Amino acid sequence: MRPDLIIKNRKLNHIIGVIGIILSIVVIFLALKNLSWLYRLVGVCAIIYYLIDMEQKLEEDHVITKIVRIFMVVIDVFYIVFSMILAFVNVDLLLRLFGIAGSGYLGFKTYQMIREGILNKKLKLADSLVATFLGVFPAILLIIYAFIAFLIILLALTLLYNLIHLIVRIKVERGSTLILK
């Protein structure tokens, strides 16, 4: 990793850590006061984490240009603000936005595991966007038409990610004895 990214990430990690402590105090207060606010805040925090993690990983692998990064930040900010508004207005839509973001994140993380873990190569922007879209698009369609089917697909994606994570972990632990192609 480049030294300027290490310093930038230290500052960002420090800021995120301070925000995390503040949010933890708020979460404890909300959990004692009203349980419904707890899962609203957890949903919004998860959406923020997903979007920041994906953008940071793409930046670390040097696959996004400045224009693409600006475009991603604008979309992320819109999605986060919309999620925060829905946390106060309509919890059902917030949970659906959380499901869509979670599906896209699982698609991205599965692609990242395959690319970096099994294939031992850096990420590519086009493939990352396709993997994210393959998680988001069916989630949107299933949320619109069949919410139960969406939950089943989300569970299947989660199991697929965990299976790939296990395979990569076994490969790393055994070194070059496990050959996957």
PyMOL commands that place a pseudoatom at each C-alpha (Angstrom):
pseudoatom trace, name=CA, resn=MET, resi=1, chain=A, elem=C, hetatm=0, pos=[0.000, 0.000, 0.000]
pseudoatom trace, name=CA, resn=ARG, resi=2, chain=A, elem=C, hetatm=0, pos=[1.198, 3.501, -0.773]
pseudoatom trace, name=CA, resn=PRO, resi=3, chain=A, elem=C, hetatm=0, pos=[2.432, 5.579, 2.200]
pseudoatom trace, name=CA, resn=ASP, resi=4, chain=A, elem=C, hetatm=0, pos=[-0.037, 8.388, 1.475]
pseudoatom trace, name=CA, resn=LEU, resi=5, chain=A, elem=C, hetatm=0, pos=[-2.935, 5.900, 1.592]
pseudoatom trace, name=CA, resn=ILE, resi=6, chain=A, elem=C, hetatm=0, pos=[-1.633, 4.471, 4.874]
pseudoatom trace, name=CA, resn=ILE, resi=7, chain=A, elem=C, hetatm=0, pos=[-1.622, 7.953, 6.453]
pseudoatom trace, name=CA, resn=LYS, resi=8, chain=A, elem=C, hetatm=0, pos=[-5.005, 8.757, 4.922]
pseudoatom trace, name=CA, resn=ASN, resi=9, chain=A, elem=C, hetatm=0, pos=[-6.427, 5.469, 6.176]
pseudoatom trace, name=CA, resn=ARG, resi=10, chain=A, elem=C, hetatm=0, pos=[-5.044, 6.093, 9.672]
pseudoatom trace, name=CA, resn=LYS, resi=11, chain=A, elem=C, hetatm=0, pos=[-6.817, 9.434, 9.779]
pseudoatom trace, name=CA, resn=LEU, resi=12, chain=A, elem=C, hetatm=0, pos=[-9.974, 7.904, 8.348]
pseudoatom trace, name=CA, resn=ASN, resi=13, chain=A, elem=C, hetatm=0, pos=[-9.803, 4.984, 10.798]
pseudoatom trace, name=CA, resn=HIS, resi=14, chain=A, elem=C, hetatm=0, pos=[-9.349, 7.433, 13.675]
pseudoatom trace, name=CA, resn=ILE, resi=15, chain=A, elem=C, hetatm=0, pos=[-12.349, 9.480, 12.547]
pseudoatom trace, name=CA, resn=ILE, resi=16, chain=A, elem=C, hetatm=0, pos=[-14.430, 6.322, 12.048]
pseudoatom trace, name=CA, resn=GLY, resi=17, chain=A, elem=C, hetatm=0, pos=[-13.345, 5.121, 15.493]
pseudoatom trace, name=CA, resn=VAL, resi=18, chain=A, elem=C, hetatm=0, pos=[-14.513, 8.360, 17.135]
pseudoatom trace, name=CA, resn=ILE, resi=19, chain=A, elem=C, hetatm=0, pos=[-17.800, 8.196, 15.213]
pseudoatom trace, name=CA, resn=GLY, resi=20, chain=A, elem=C, hetatm=0, pos=[-18.119, 4.549, 16.257]
pseudoatom trace, name=CA, resn=ILE, resi=21, chain=A, elem=C, hetatm=0, pos=[-17.742, 5.429, 19.943]
pseudoatom trace, name=CA, resn=ILE, resi=22, chain=A, elem=C, hetatm=0, pos=[-20.350, 8.172, 19.635]
pseudoatom trace, name=CA, resn=LEU, resi=23, chain=A, elem=C, hetatm=0, pos=[-22.703, 5.831, 17.780]
pseudoatom trace, name=CA, resn=SER, resi=24, chain=A, elem=C, hetatm=0, pos=[-22.157, 3.127, 20.407]
pseudoatom trace, name=CA, resn=ILE, resi=25, chain=A, elem=C, hetatm=0, pos=[-23.217, 5.517, 23.150]
pseudoatom trace, name=CA, resn=VAL, resi=26, chain=A, elem=C, hetatm=0, pos=[-26.248, 6.529, 21.088]
pseudoatom trace, name=CA, resn=VAL, resi=27, chain=A, elem=C, hetatm=0, pos=[-27.088, 2.864, 20.432]
pseudoatom trace, name=CA, resn=ILE, resi=28, chain=A, elem=C, hetatm=0, pos=[-26.942, 2.014, 24.144]
pseudoatom trace, name=CA, resn=PHE, resi=29, chain=A, elem=C, hetatm=0, pos=[-29.170, 4.994, 24.940]
pseudoatom trace, name=CA, resn=LEU, resi=30, chain=A, elem=C, hetatm=0, pos=[-31.627, 4.061, 22.183]
pseudoatom trace, name=CA, resn=ALA, resi=31, chain=A, elem=C, hetatm=0, pos=[-31.692, 0.413, 23.225]
pseudoatom trace, name=CA, resn=LEU, resi=32, chain=A, elem=C, hetatm=0, pos=[-32.649, 1.414, 26.746]
pseudoatom trace, name=CA, resn=LYS, resi=33, chain=A, elem=C, hetatm=0, pos=[-35.194, 3.964, 25.533]
pseudoatom trace, name=CA, resn=ASN, resi=34, chain=A, elem=C, hetatm=0, pos=[-36.828, 2.341, 22.494]
pseudoatom trace, name=CA, resn=LEU, resi=35, chain=A, elem=C, hetatm=0, pos=[-35.890, -0.888, 20.722]
pseudoatom trace, name=CA, resn=SER, resi=36, chain=A, elem=C, hetatm=0, pos=[-37.296, 0.192, 17.342]
pseudoatom trace, name=CA, resn=TRP, resi=37, chain=A, elem=C, hetatm=0, pos=[-34.756, 3.023, 17.135]
pseudoatom trace, name=CA, resn=LEU, resi=38, chain=A, elem=C, hetatm=0, pos=[-31.970, 0.525, 17.758]
pseudoatom trace, name=CA, resn=TYR, resi=39, chain=A, elem=C, hetatm=0, pos=[-32.564, -1.504, 14.625]
pseudoatom trace, name=CA, resn=ARG, resi=40, chain=A, elem=C, hetatm=0, pos=[-33.175, 1.660, 12.599]
pseudoatom trace, name=CA, resn=LEU, resi=41, chain=A, elem=C, hetatm=0, pos=[-29.768, 2.974, 13.592]
pseudoatom trace, name=CA, resn=VAL, resi=42, chain=A, elem=C, hetatm=0, pos=[-28.110, -0.407, 13.037]
pseudoatom trace, name=CA, resn=GLY, resi=43, chain=A, elem=C, hetatm=0, pos=[-29.589, -0.525, 9.511]
pseudoatom trace, name=CA, resn=VAL, resi=44, chain=A, elem=C, hetatm=0, pos=[-28.306, 2.947, 8.640]
pseudoatom trace, name=CA, resn=CYS, resi=45, chain=A, elem=C, hetatm=0, pos=[-24.865, 2.194, 10.132]
pseudoatom trace, name=CA, resn=ALA, resi=46, chain=A, elem=C, hetatm=0, pos=[-24.628, -1.050, 8.154]
pseudoatom trace, name=CA, resn=ILE, resi=47, chain=A, elem=C, hetatm=0, pos=[-25.483, 0.765, 4.912]
pseudoatom trace, name=CA, resn=ILE, resi=48, chain=A, elem=C, hetatm=0, pos=[-22.801, 3.367, 5.631]
pseudoatom trace, name=CA, resn=TYR, resi=49, chain=A, elem=C, hetatm=0, pos=[-20.246, 0.628, 6.421]
pseudoatom trace, name=CA, resn=TYR, resi=50, chain=A, elem=C, hetatm=0, pos=[-21.027, -1.308, 3.227]
pseudoatom trace, name=CA, resn=LEU, resi=51, chain=A, elem=C, hetatm=0, pos=[-20.624, 1.719, 0.982]
pseudoatom trace, name=CA, resn=ILE, resi=52, chain=A, elem=C, hetatm=0, pos=[-17.436, 2.981, 2.660]
pseudoatom trace, name=CA, resn=ASP, resi=53, chain=A, elem=C, hetatm=0, pos=[-15.833, -0.473, 2.684]
pseudoatom trace, name=CA, resn=MET, resi=54, chain=A, elem=C, hetatm=0, pos=[-16.471, -1.038, -1.025]
pseudoatom trace, name=CA, resn=GLU, resi=55, chain=A, elem=C, hetatm=0, pos=[-15.137, 2.386, -1.990]
pseudoatom trace, name=CA, resn=GLN, resi=56, chain=A, elem=C, hetatm=0, pos=[-12.026, 1.982, 0.197]
pseudoatom trace, name=CA, resn=LYS, resi=57, chain=A, elem=C, hetatm=0, pos=[-11.225, -1.451, -1.218]
pseudoatom trace, name=CA, resn=LEU, resi=58, chain=A, elem=C, hetatm=0, pos=[-11.506, -0.189, -4.786]
pseudoatom trace, name=CA, resn=GLU, resi=59, chain=A, elem=C, hetatm=0, pos=[-9.291, 2.773, -3.905]
pseudoatom trace, name=CA, resn=GLU, resi=60, chain=A, elem=C, hetatm=0, pos=[-6.671, 0.551, -2.258]
pseudoatom trace, name=CA, resn=ASP, resi=61, chain=A, elem=C, hetatm=0, pos=[-6.426, -1.557, -5.416]
pseudoatom trace, name=CA, resn=HIS, resi=62, chain=A, elem=C, hetatm=0, pos=[-6.105, 1.614, -7.552]
pseudoatom trace, name=CA, resn=VAL, resi=63, chain=A, elem=C, hetatm=0, pos=[-8.997, 0.691, -9.831]
pseudoatom trace, name=CA, resn=ILE, resi=64, chain=A, elem=C, hetatm=0, pos=[-11.031, 3.899, -9.591]
pseudoatom trace, name=CA, resn=THR, resi=65, chain=A, elem=C, hetatm=0, pos=[-10.170, 7.199, -11.168]
pseudoatom trace, name=CA, resn=LYS, resi=66, chain=A, elem=C, hetatm=0, pos=[-10.950, 10.557, -9.618]
pseudoatom trace, name=CA, resn=ILE, resi=67, chain=A, elem=C, hetatm=0, pos=[-14.089, 11.014, -11.747]
pseudoatom trace, name=CA, resn=VAL, resi=68, chain=A, elem=C, hetatm=0, pos=[-15.400, 7.543, -10.871]
pseudoatom trace, name=CA, resn=ARG, resi=69, chain=A, elem=C, hetatm=0, pos=[-14.673, 8.175, -7.202]
pseudoatom trace, name=CA, resn=ILE, resi=70, chain=A, elem=C, hetatm=0, pos=[-16.596, 11.465, -7.266]
pseudoatom trace, name=CA, resn=PHE, resi=71, chain=A, elem=C, hetatm=0, pos=[-19.494, 9.689, -8.978]
pseudoatom trace, name=CA, resn=MET, resi=72, chain=A, elem=C, hetatm=0, pos=[-19.433, 6.911, -6.355]
pseudoatom trace, name=CA, resn=VAL, resi=73, chain=A, elem=C, hetatm=0, pos=[-19.304, 9.404, -3.481]
pseudoatom trace, name=CA, resn=VAL, resi=74, chain=A, elem=C, hetatm=0, pos=[-22.309, 11.303, -4.881]
pseudoatom trace, name=CA, resn=ILE, resi=75, chain=A, elem=C, hetatm=0, pos=[-24.319, 8.070, -5.189]
pseudoatom trace, name=CA, resn=ASP, resi=76, chain=A, elem=C, hetatm=0, pos=[-23.205, 6.936, -1.707]
pseudoatom trace, name=CA, resn=VAL, resi=77, chain=A, elem=C, hetatm=0, pos=[-24.148, 10.259, -0.103]
pseudoatom trace, name=CA, resn=PHE, resi=78, chain=A, elem=C, hetatm=0, pos=[-27.555, 10.187, -1.799]
pseudoatom trace, name=CA, resn=TYR, resi=79, chain=A, elem=C, hetatm=0, pos=[-28.141, 6.610, -0.634]
pseudoatom trace, name=CA, resn=ILE, resi=80, chain=A, elem=C, hetatm=0, pos=[-27.041, 7.378, 2.938]
pseudoatom trace, name=CA, resn=VAL, resi=81, chain=A, elem=C, hetatm=0, pos=[-29.158, 10.550, 3.195]
pseudoatom trace, name=CA, resn=PHE, resi=82, chain=A, elem=C, hetatm=0, pos=[-32.159, 8.727, 1.736]
pseudoatom trace, name=CA, resn=SER, resi=83, chain=A, elem=C, hetatm=0, pos=[-31.619, 5.902, 4.260]
pseudoatom trace, name=CA, resn=MET, resi=84, chain=A, elem=C, hetatm=0, pos=[-31.441, 8.366, 7.156]
pseudoatom trace, name=CA, resn=ILE, resi=85, chain=A, elem=C, hetatm=0, pos=[-34.651, 10.062, 6.049]
pseudoatom trace, name=CA, resn=LEU, resi=86, chain=A, elem=C, hetatm=0, pos=[-36.397, 6.697, 5.767]
pseudoatom trace, name=CA, resn=ALA, resi=87, chain=A, elem=C, hetatm=0, pos=[-35.211, 5.774, 9.271]
pseudoatom trace, name=CA, resn=PHE, resi=88, chain=A, elem=C, hetatm=0, pos=[-37.548, 8.489, 10.558]
pseudoatom trace, name=CA, resn=VAL, resi=89, chain=A, elem=C, hetatm=0, pos=[-40.336, 8.139, 7.978]
pseudoatom trace, name=CA, resn=ASN, resi=90, chain=A, elem=C, hetatm=0, pos=[-40.746, 4.519, 6.859]
pseudoatom trace, name=CA, resn=VAL, resi=91, chain=A, elem=C, hetatm=0, pos=[-38.862, 1.678, 8.525]
pseudoatom trace, name=CA, resn=ASP, resi=92, chain=A, elem=C, hetatm=0, pos=[-40.091, -0.885, 5.993]
pseudoatom trace, name=CA, resn=LEU, resi=93, chain=A, elem=C, hetatm=0, pos=[-38.420, 0.968, 3.127]
pseudoatom trace, name=CA, resn=LEU, resi=94, chain=A, elem=C, hetatm=0, pos=[-35.261, 1.413, 5.224]
pseudoatom trace, name=CA, resn=LEU, resi=95, chain=A, elem=C, hetatm=0, pos=[-35.061, -2.354, 5.720]
pseudoatom trace, name=CA, resn=ARG, resi=96, chain=A, elem=C, hetatm=0, pos=[-35.529, -2.845, 1.972]
pseudoatom trace, name=CA, resn=LEU, resi=97, chain=A, elem=C, hetatm=0, pos=[-32.708, -0.364, 1.251]
pseudoatom trace, name=CA, resn=PHE, resi=98, chain=A, elem=C, hetatm=0, pos=[-30.582, -2.258, 3.776]
pseudoatom trace, name=CA, resn=GLY, resi=99, chain=A, elem=C, hetatm=0, pos=[-31.365, -5.505, 1.946]
pseudoatom trace, name=CA, resn=ILE, resi=100, chain=A, elem=C, hetatm=0, pos=[-30.418, -4.011, -1.412]
pseudoatom trace, name=CA, resn=ALA, resi=101, chain=A, elem=C, hetatm=0, pos=[-27.146, -2.591, -0.034]
pseudoatom trace, name=CA, resn=GLY, resi=102, chain=A, elem=C, hetatm=0, pos=[-26.423, -5.890, 1.730]
pseudoatom trace, name=CA, resn=SER, resi=103, chain=A, elem=C, hetatm=0, pos=[-26.983, -7.896, -1.454]
pseudoatom trace, name=CA, resn=GLY, resi=104, chain=A, elem=C, hetatm=0, pos=[-24.682, -5.617, -3.447]
pseudoatom trace, name=CA, resn=TYR, resi=105, chain=A, elem=C, hetatm=0, pos=[-22.069, -5.794, -0.697]
pseudoatom trace, name=CA, resn=LEU, resi=106, chain=A, elem=C, hetatm=0, pos=[-22.243, -9.599, -0.634]
pseudoatom trace, name=CA, resn=GLY, resi=107, chain=A, elem=C, hetatm=0, pos=[-21.830, -9.684, -4.416]
pseudoatom trace, name=CA, resn=PHE, resi=108, chain=A, elem=C, hetatm=0, pos=[-18.790, -7.409, -4.178]
pseudoatom trace, name=CA, resn=LYS, resi=109, chain=A, elem=C, hetatm=0, pos=[-17.233, -9.305, -1.258]
pseudoatom trace, name=CA, resn=THR, resi=110, chain=A, elem=C, hetatm=0, pos=[-17.757, -12.657, -3.005]
pseudoatom trace, name=CA, resn=TYR, resi=111, chain=A, elem=C, hetatm=0, pos=[-16.019, -11.304, -6.109]
pseudoatom trace, name=CA, resn=GLN, resi=112, chain=A, elem=C, hetatm=0, pos=[-13.227, -9.874, -3.930]
pseudoatom trace, name=CA, resn=MET, resi=113, chain=A, elem=C, hetatm=0, pos=[-12.720, -13.238, -2.215]
pseudoatom trace, name=CA, resn=ILE, resi=114, chain=A, elem=C, hetatm=0, pos=[-12.518, -15.061, -5.522]
pseudoatom trace, name=CA, resn=ARG, resi=115, chain=A, elem=C, hetatm=0, pos=[-10.255, -12.499, -7.162]
pseudoatom trace, name=CA, resn=GLU, resi=116, chain=A, elem=C, hetatm=0, pos=[-7.836, -11.873, -4.287]
pseudoatom trace, name=CA, resn=GLY, resi=117, chain=A, elem=C, hetatm=0, pos=[-8.061, -15.202, -2.492]
pseudoatom trace, name=CA, resn=ILE, resi=118, chain=A, elem=C, hetatm=0, pos=[-8.400, -17.928, -5.090]
pseudoatom trace, name=CA, resn=LEU, resi=119, chain=A, elem=C, hetatm=0, pos=[-7.046, -16.227, -8.211]
pseudoatom trace, name=CA, resn=ASN, resi=120, chain=A, elem=C, hetatm=0, pos=[-4.505, -14.091, -6.298]
pseudoatom trace, name=CA, resn=LYS, resi=121, chain=A, elem=C, hetatm=0, pos=[-5.078, -11.044, -8.534]
pseudoatom trace, name=CA, resn=LYS, resi=122, chain=A, elem=C, hetatm=0, pos=[-6.064, -7.421, -7.937]
pseudoatom trace, name=CA, resn=LEU, resi=123, chain=A, elem=C, hetatm=0, pos=[-9.613, -6.205, -8.345]
pseudoatom trace, name=CA, resn=LYS, resi=124, chain=A, elem=C, hetatm=0, pos=[-10.889, -4.761, -11.617]
pseudoatom trace, name=CA, resn=LEU, resi=125, chain=A, elem=C, hetatm=0, pos=[-13.414, -1.930, -11.651]
pseudoatom trace, name=CA, resn=ALA, resi=126, chain=A, elem=C, hetatm=0, pos=[-15.704, -3.326, -14.340]
pseudoatom trace, name=CA, resn=ASP, resi=127, chain=A, elem=C, hetatm=0, pos=[-15.826, -6.769, -12.732]
pseudoatom trace, name=CA, resn=SER, resi=128, chain=A, elem=C, hetatm=0, pos=[-16.420, -5.210, -9.304]
pseudoatom trace, name=CA, resn=LEU, resi=129, chain=A, elem=C, hetatm=0, pos=[-19.334, -3.183, -10.614]
pseudoatom trace, name=CA, resn=VAL, resi=130, chain=A, elem=C, hetatm=0, pos=[-20.796, -6.227, -12.393]
pseudoatom trace, name=CA, resn=ALA, resi=131, chain=A, elem=C, hetatm=0, pos=[-20.508, -8.326, -9.220]
pseudoatom trace, name=CA, resn=THR, resi=132, chain=A, elem=C, hetatm=0, pos=[-22.162, -5.581, -7.168]
pseudoatom trace, name=CA, resn=PHE, resi=133, chain=A, elem=C, hetatm=0, pos=[-24.893, -5.163, -9.805]
pseudoatom trace, name=CA, resn=LEU, resi=134, chain=A, elem=C, hetatm=0, pos=[-25.507, -8.932, -9.824]
pseudoatom trace, name=CA, resn=GLY, resi=135, chain=A, elem=C, hetatm=0, pos=[-26.254, -8.648, -6.123]
pseudoatom trace, name=CA, resn=VAL, resi=136, chain=A, elem=C, hetatm=0, pos=[-28.323, -5.450, -6.357]
pseudoatom trace, name=CA, resn=PHE, resi=137, chain=A, elem=C, hetatm=0, pos=[-30.476, -6.095, -9.445]
pseudoatom trace, name=CA, resn=PRO, resi=138, chain=A, elem=C, hetatm=0, pos=[-32.111, -9.379, -8.337]
pseudoatom trace, name=CA, resn=ALA, resi=139, chain=A, elem=C, hetatm=0, pos=[-32.549, -7.883, -4.864]
pseudoatom trace, name=CA, resn=ILE, resi=140, chain=A, elem=C, hetatm=0, pos=[-34.496, -4.948, -6.294]
pseudoatom trace, name=CA, resn=LEU, resi=141, chain=A, elem=C, hetatm=0, pos=[-36.683, -7.206, -8.431]
pseudoatom trace, name=CA, resn=LEU, resi=142, chain=A, elem=C, hetatm=0, pos=[-37.329, -9.650, -5.617]
pseudoatom trace, name=CA, resn=ILE, resi=143, chain=A, elem=C, hetatm=0, pos=[-38.095, -6.911, -3.104]
pseudoatom trace, name=CA, resn=ILE, resi=144, chain=A, elem=C, hetatm=0, pos=[-40.634, -5.448, -5.527]
pseudoatom trace, name=CA, resn=TYR, resi=145, chain=A, elem=C, hetatm=0, pos=[-42.297, -8.753, -6.376]
pseudoatom trace, name=CA, resn=ALA, resi=146, chain=A, elem=C, hetatm=0, pos=[-41.651, -11.270, -3.609]
pseudoatom trace, name=CA, resn=PHE, resi=147, chain=A, elem=C, hetatm=0, pos=[-40.115, -10.256, -0.293]
pseudoatom trace, name=CA, resn=ILE, resi=148, chain=A, elem=C, hetatm=0, pos=[-39.930, -13.856, 1.008]
pseudoatom trace, name=CA, resn=ALA, resi=149, chain=A, elem=C, hetatm=0, pos=[-38.032, -14.933, -2.129]
pseudoatom trace, name=CA, resn=PHE, resi=150, chain=A, elem=C, hetatm=0, pos=[-35.678, -11.999, -1.554]
pseudoatom trace, name=CA, resn=LEU, resi=151, chain=A, elem=C, hetatm=0, pos=[-34.901, -13.231, 1.959]
pseudoatom trace, name=CA, resn=ILE, resi=152, chain=A, elem=C, hetatm=0, pos=[-34.186, -16.725, 0.608]
pseudoatom trace, name=CA, resn=ILE, resi=153, chain=A, elem=C, hetatm=0, pos=[-31.867, -15.325, -2.098]
pseudoatom trace, name=CA, resn=LEU, resi=154, chain=A, elem=C, hetatm=0, pos=[-30.105, -13.116, 0.467]
pseudoatom trace, name=CA, resn=LEU, resi=155, chain=A, elem=C, hetatm=0, pos=[-29.569, -16.157, 2.676]
pseudoatom trace, name=CA, resn=ALA, resi=156, chain=A, elem=C, hetatm=0, pos=[-28.219, -18.099, -0.328]
pseudoatom trace, name=CA, resn=LEU, resi=157, chain=A, elem=C, hetatm=0, pos=[-25.794, -15.250, -1.159]
pseudoatom trace, name=CA, resn=THR, resi=158, chain=A, elem=C, hetatm=0, pos=[-24.650, -15.150, 2.453]
pseudoatom trace, name=CA, resn=LEU, resi=159, chain=A, elem=C, hetatm=0, pos=[-24.041, -18.909, 2.462]
pseudoatom trace, name=CA, resn=LEU, resi=160, chain=A, elem=C, hetatm=0, pos=[-22.154, -18.654, -0.863]
pseudoatom trace, name=CA, resn=TYR, resi=161, chain=A, elem=C, hetatm=0, pos=[-19.932, -15.915, 0.549]
pseudoatom trace, name=CA, resn=ASN, resi=162, chain=A, elem=C, hetatm=0, pos=[-19.245, -17.951, 3.695]
pseudoatom trace, name=CA, resn=LEU, resi=163, chain=A, elem=C, hetatm=0, pos=[-18.413, -21.030, 1.596]
pseudoatom trace, name=CA, resn=ILE, resi=164, chain=A, elem=C, hetatm=0, pos=[-15.968, -19.074, -0.573]
pseudoatom trace, name=CA, resn=HIS, resi=165, chain=A, elem=C, hetatm=0, pos=[-14.473, -17.467, 2.540]
pseudoatom trace, name=CA, resn=LEU, resi=166, chain=A, elem=C, hetatm=0, pos=[-13.930, -20.945, 4.020]
pseudoatom trace, name=CA, resn=ILE, resi=167, chain=A, elem=C, hetatm=0, pos=[-12.293, -22.204, 0.803]
pseudoatom trace, name=CA, resn=VAL, resi=168, chain=A, elem=C, hetatm=0, pos=[-9.953, -19.209, 0.687]
pseudoatom trace, name=CA, resn=ARG, resi=169, chain=A, elem=C, hetatm=0, pos=[-9.071, -19.630, 4.364]
pseudoatom trace, name=CA, resn=ILE, resi=170, chain=A, elem=C, hetatm=0, pos=[-8.256, -23.319, 3.831]
pseudoatom trace, name=CA, resn=LYS, resi=171, chain=A, elem=C, hetatm=0, pos=[-6.165, -22.408, 0.784]
pseudoatom trace, name=CA, resn=VAL, resi=172, chain=A, elem=C, hetatm=0, pos=[-4.201, -19.810, 2.735]
pseudoatom trace, name=CA, resn=GLU, resi=173, chain=A, elem=C, hetatm=0, pos=[-3.658, -22.138, 5.704]
pseudoatom trace, name=CA, resn=ARG, resi=174, chain=A, elem=C, hetatm=0, pos=[-2.448, -25.012, 3.547]
pseudoatom trace, name=CA, resn=GLY, resi=175, chain=A, elem=C, hetatm=0, pos=[-0.395, -22.838, 1.276]
pseudoatom trace, name=CA, resn=SER, resi=176, chain=A, elem=C, hetatm=0, pos=[0.050, -24.140, -2.240]
pseudoatom trace, name=CA, resn=THR, resi=177, chain=A, elem=C, hetatm=0, pos=[-1.214, -27.678, -1.489]
pseudoatom trace, name=CA, resn=LEU, resi=178, chain=A, elem=C, hetatm=0, pos=[-4.810, -26.770, -2.414]
pseudoatom trace, name=CA, resn=ILE, resi=179, chain=A, elem=C, hetatm=0, pos=[-5.117, -25.945, -6.092]
pseudoatom trace, name=CA, resn=LEU, resi=180, chain=A, elem=C, hetatm=0, pos=[-8.342, -24.323, -7.268]
pseudoatom trace, name=CA, resn=LYS, resi=181, chain=A, elem=C, hetatm=0, pos=[-8.879, -23.353, -10.889]
for i in range(1, 181): cmd.bond("trace and resi %d" % i, "trace and resi %d" % (i + 1))
show_as sticks, trace
zoom trace
